[in-house]
Amino acid sequence: GVLENKGIIPTALVSLFTAKLKTLSELDPSVSEVPQLGKLCFKVDNIIVIASVSTFPTIMGERIFLKIYKPPKALSEIITNKTDFTEIKQALDKPGIIMVCGSPLSGKTHVIYSLLLEASKSKRKNIMTLESISKYELNGINQCEFNENVGFNMDKAARFIEFQAPDIIYLEGIRSKESFDYFSNLVYNDKTIIMEFLAN
């Protein structure tokens, strides 16, 4: 969370650099007055890395923020204690809420993707995610990205997701009490809910 200056892009190249970055992230390079959210894939040491690209207008010009996500590891590599690992696997197999807590940039998403990978090993589970951006494509999991441009947001997803009969639902960043109440009540319909919670 500490800002560190890594260099300056020459003024003459800023607009070209910004336009190229937006194009690679499938954002509209001609728009700078409203926020945009996109995704960028690139390779580092033969590993495909995903970054979410967020643009935001400021009085000094457009601000662009990249958040880089490492590929998820197997859950057994993250949780090495056998008792803890068994408990978490059992939690994935029964209705309830699994809450992953941590400070900003602490690796919550990484842990959640590892949980989803573990859950997908059971081919009998219908797993769905509701995310602003899917960080990695996970086999056997129905990943859904919000799209405010067409009105697909958390509220819309909440009204329709039960028709998809999911067994496990991952929710990225619930912001309202109504959404939290609705999804936590799905536990009584034999659903497993995975959600993240920002906490220091």
C-alpha positions as CSV (number, residue, x, y, z in Angstrom):
1,G,0.0,0.0,0.0
2,V,3.0,2.3,-0.2
3,L,3.3,4.5,-3.3
4,E,6.7,4.5,-4.9
5,N,7.7,6.4,-8.1
6,K,9.1,4.0,-10.6
7,G,9.7,6.5,-13.4
8,I,8.0,9.1,-15.6
9,I,6.5,8.6,-19.1
10,P,7.5,11.5,-21.3
11,T,4.6,13.9,-21.8
12,A,4.7,13.5,-25.6
13,L,4.1,9.7,-25.2
14,V,1.4,9.8,-22.4
15,S,-1.6,9.9,-24.7
16,L,-0.2,7.1,-27.0
17,F,0.7,5.0,-24.0
18,T,-2.7,5.5,-22.5
19,A,-4.6,4.7,-25.7
20,K,-2.5,1.5,-26.3
21,L,-3.0,0.3,-22.7
22,K,-6.8,0.9,-23.0
23,T,-7.0,-0.9,-26.3
24,L,-5.1,-3.9,-24.9
25,S,-7.5,-3.9,-22.0
26,E,-10.6,-3.8,-24.3
27,L,-11.5,-0.3,-23.0
28,D,-12.6,2.7,-25.1
29,P,-9.5,4.8,-25.7
30,S,-11.7,7.8,-26.7
31,V,-13.4,8.0,-23.3
32,S,-11.7,9.7,-20.4
33,E,-14.7,11.4,-18.6
34,V,-16.1,8.3,-16.9
35,P,-14.5,5.4,-15.1
36,Q,-13.9,2.2,-17.0
37,L,-12.9,-1.3,-15.9
38,G,-11.0,-3.8,-18.2
39,K,-8.6,-6.7,-18.1
40,L,-5.1,-7.2,-19.5
41,C,-3.3,-10.5,-20.1
42,F,0.4,-10.7,-20.4
43,K,3.2,-13.2,-19.9
44,V,6.0,-13.1,-17.3
45,D,8.6,-15.9,-17.1
46,N,6.2,-18.2,-19.1
47,I,3.4,-17.5,-16.7
48,I,0.2,-15.9,-18.0
49,V,-0.6,-13.0,-15.6
50,I,-3.9,-11.1,-15.4
51,A,-4.3,-7.5,-14.4
52,S,-7.5,-5.6,-13.9
53,V,-7.2,-2.1,-15.4
54,S,-9.3,0.6,-13.8
55,T,-9.5,4.2,-15.2
56,F,-10.8,7.2,-13.3
57,P,-11.1,10.9,-14.2
58,T,-9.4,13.4,-11.9
59,I,-8.9,17.2,-12.2
60,M,-5.2,16.4,-13.2
61,G,-6.3,14.0,-15.9
62,E,-7.1,10.4,-16.1
63,R,-5.7,8.0,-13.4
64,I,-5.1,4.4,-14.4
65,F,-4.6,1.7,-11.8
66,L,-3.5,-1.9,-12.5
67,K,-4.0,-4.7,-10.0
68,I,-2.0,-7.8,-11.0
69,Y,-3.2,-11.3,-10.0
70,K,-1.0,-14.3,-9.8
71,P,-2.4,-17.7,-11.1
72,P,-4.2,-19.6,-8.3
73,K,-2.3,-22.4,-6.6
74,A,-3.8,-25.7,-5.4
75,L,-5.5,-25.3,-2.0
76,S,-3.1,-27.9,-0.6
77,E,-0.2,-25.7,-1.4
78,I,-1.7,-22.7,0.5
79,I,-3.0,-24.7,3.5
80,T,-0.3,-27.1,4.5
81,N,-1.8,-28.2,7.9
82,K,-3.8,-31.4,7.2
83,T,-6.5,-30.7,9.9
84,D,-7.2,-27.2,8.5
85,F,-7.2,-28.5,5.0
86,T,-9.8,-31.2,5.9
87,E,-12.0,-28.7,7.7
88,I,-12.0,-26.4,4.7
89,K,-12.8,-29.2,2.3
90,Q,-15.7,-30.3,4.5
91,A,-17.0,-26.7,4.6
92,L,-17.0,-26.7,0.8
93,D,-19.2,-29.8,0.8
94,K,-22.0,-28.5,3.0
95,P,-24.3,-25.5,3.1
96,G,-22.9,-22.4,4.9
97,I,-20.9,-19.2,4.4
98,I,-17.2,-19.3,3.9
99,M,-15.9,-15.7,4.5
100,V,-12.3,-14.9,3.4
101,C,-11.1,-11.8,5.3
102,G,-8.0,-9.7,4.9
103,S,-6.6,-6.2,4.3
104,P,-6.4,-4.7,0.8
105,L,-3.9,-6.6,-1.5
106,S,-3.5,-9.4,1.1
107,G,-4.4,-12.2,-1.3
108,K,-8.1,-12.8,-0.6
109,T,-8.9,-13.3,-4.3
110,H,-6.0,-15.8,-4.6
111,V,-7.3,-17.9,-1.7
112,I,-10.8,-17.8,-3.1
113,Y,-9.8,-19.0,-6.5
114,S,-7.9,-21.8,-4.9
115,L,-11.1,-22.7,-3.0
116,L,-13.0,-22.7,-6.2
117,L,-10.4,-24.9,-7.9
118,E,-10.7,-27.4,-5.0
119,A,-14.5,-27.3,-5.1
120,S,-14.5,-27.9,-8.9
121,K,-12.7,-31.3,-8.4
122,S,-16.1,-32.6,-7.4
123,K,-17.7,-32.8,-10.8
124,R,-21.2,-33.0,-9.2
125,K,-21.2,-29.3,-8.0
126,N,-22.7,-26.4,-10.0
127,I,-20.4,-23.5,-9.1
128,M,-21.1,-19.9,-10.1
129,T,-19.1,-16.7,-9.5
130,L,-20.3,-13.1,-9.6
131,E,-17.4,-10.8,-10.2
132,S,-16.5,-7.4,-11.5
133,I,-13.7,-9.1,-13.5
134,S,-12.9,-12.8,-13.7
135,K,-9.2,-13.0,-12.8
136,Y,-8.5,-16.5,-14.4
137,E,-10.7,-18.8,-16.3
138,L,-11.4,-21.9,-14.2
139,N,-12.5,-25.1,-15.7
140,G,-15.9,-26.4,-14.6
141,I,-17.0,-23.1,-13.1
142,N,-19.6,-20.7,-14.5
143,Q,-17.9,-17.3,-14.1
144,C,-20.1,-14.2,-14.5
145,E,-18.8,-10.7,-14.9
146,F,-20.9,-7.7,-14.1
147,N,-21.6,-5.2,-16.9
148,E,-23.1,-2.0,-15.8
149,N,-23.4,-0.9,-19.5
150,V,-26.3,-3.3,-19.9
151,G,-27.6,-3.2,-16.3
152,F,-26.1,-6.5,-15.2
153,N,-25.1,-5.8,-11.6
154,M,-25.3,-7.5,-8.2
155,D,-29.0,-6.6,-7.7
156,K,-30.0,-8.1,-11.1
157,A,-27.8,-11.2,-10.4
158,A,-29.5,-11.7,-7.0
159,R,-33.0,-11.8,-8.6
160,F,-32.1,-14.4,-11.2
161,I,-29.2,-16.6,-9.9
162,E,-31.4,-19.1,-8.1
163,F,-33.0,-20.1,-11.4
164,Q,-29.5,-21.5,-12.3
165,A,-29.6,-23.8,-9.3
166,P,-26.0,-23.3,-8.1
167,D,-24.6,-25.4,-5.3
168,I,-21.7,-22.9,-4.6
169,I,-21.8,-19.2,-5.2
170,Y,-18.7,-16.9,-5.0
171,L,-19.6,-13.2,-4.5
172,E,-17.0,-10.5,-5.0
173,G,-17.4,-7.6,-2.6
174,I,-21.0,-7.3,-1.3
175,R,-21.7,-3.7,-0.6
176,S,-25.2,-3.5,0.7
177,K,-27.0,-5.1,3.6
178,E,-29.8,-6.2,1.3
179,S,-27.5,-8.2,-0.9
180,F,-25.8,-9.7,2.1
181,D,-29.1,-10.7,3.7
182,Y,-30.4,-12.2,0.4
183,F,-27.3,-14.3,-0.3
184,S,-26.8,-15.4,3.3
185,N,-30.4,-16.7,3.3
186,L,-29.6,-19.0,0.4
187,V,-27.7,-21.1,3.0
188,Y,-31.2,-22.4,4.1
189,N,-31.7,-23.6,0.5
190,D,-28.6,-25.8,0.8
191,K,-26.2,-23.4,-0.9
192,T,-22.6,-22.8,0.0
193,I,-21.7,-19.1,-0.2
194,I,-18.1,-17.9,-0.6
195,M,-17.6,-14.2,0.0
196,E,-14.7,-11.8,0.7
197,F,-14.7,-9.2,3.5
198,L,-12.3,-6.3,3.7
199,A,-10.8,-6.3,7.2
200,N,-7.5,-5.2,8.6
